[in-house]
Amino acid sequence: MSILEIDDKGRLTIPKEIRESLNFGKKVLVINAGDHLKIIPLPSDPFKTLHGALNVNKPFRELRRRADLLAEDEAGK
């Protein structure tokens, strides 16, 4: 845990040890979680990260039909 200071321009410097341990690139996602912030490192190449994640051997119509059925089921709850 680190206590950090915010400069006059509202910037925060994340210590090098933390950046390196979490593989921070140049961008992070900052989420206002009410009483605290969540800082999530974003990959430098999001397409490389997603490579292979969307390999599907089903036709689009079948995927769409399943998504519609799931949405209808969720709406009925």
C-alpha positions in Angstrom: 0.0 0.0 0.0 1.2 3.5 -0.8 0.1 6.9 0.1 0.4 9.2 -2.9 0.1 13.0 -3.4 -2.0 14.6 -6.1 -0.2 17.5 -7.8 -1.6 20.9 -8.6 -2.9 19.7 -11.9 -4.7 16.7 -10.3 -2.1 14.1 -11.4 -1.1 11.1 -9.5 2.3 9.3 -9.9 2.1 5.6 -9.4 5.4 4.3 -8.0 7.6 2.4 -10.4 7.5 -0.8 -8.4 3.7 -0.9 -8.6 3.7 -0.1 -12.3 6.2 -2.8 -13.1 4.5 -5.5 -10.9 1.1 -4.8 -12.6 2.6 -4.4 -16.1 1.2 -0.9 -16.5 1.4 0.5 -20.1 0.6 4.0 -21.1 -3.1 3.9 -20.3 -5.3 2.9 -17.4 -9.0 2.8 -16.8 -10.1 4.8 -13.7 -13.5 3.9 -12.3 -15.3 6.0 -9.7 -16.5 3.4 -7.2 -18.2 5.9 -4.9 -15.9 6.2 -1.9 -12.7 5.1 -3.8 -11.2 4.8 -7.2 -10.3 1.6 -9.1 -7.3 1.9 -11.4 -7.1 -0.9 -14.0 -4.1 -1.1 -16.4 -5.1 -1.4 -20.1 -3.1 -3.5 -22.5 -0.9 -1.6 -24.9 -2.2 -3.7 -27.8 -5.8 -4.7 -27.0 -6.2 -6.6 -30.2 -3.2 -8.8 -29.4 -4.8 -9.5 -25.9 -8.1 -10.5 -27.5 -6.5 -12.7 -30.2 -8.2 -16.0 -30.1 -10.8 -15.0 -27.6 -13.5 -14.8 -30.2 -12.9 -18.0 -32.1 -16.4 -19.5 -32.5 -17.3 -22.3 -34.8 -21.0 -21.4 -34.9 -22.8 -19.3 -37.4 -23.8 -15.7 -36.4 -27.5 -16.5 -36.6 -27.2 -19.3 -34.1 -25.2 -17.1 -31.7 -27.8 -14.3 -32.1 -30.6 -16.7 -31.4 -28.9 -17.9 -28.2 -28.3 -14.3 -27.1 -31.9 -13.4 -27.7 -33.1 -16.4 -25.7 -30.7 -15.6 -22.9 -31.9 -11.9 -22.9 -35.5 -13.0 -22.8 -34.8 -15.4 -19.9 -33.0 -12.6 -18.0 -35.8 -10.1 -18.6 -38.3 -12.6 -17.2 -36.6 -12.9 -13.9 
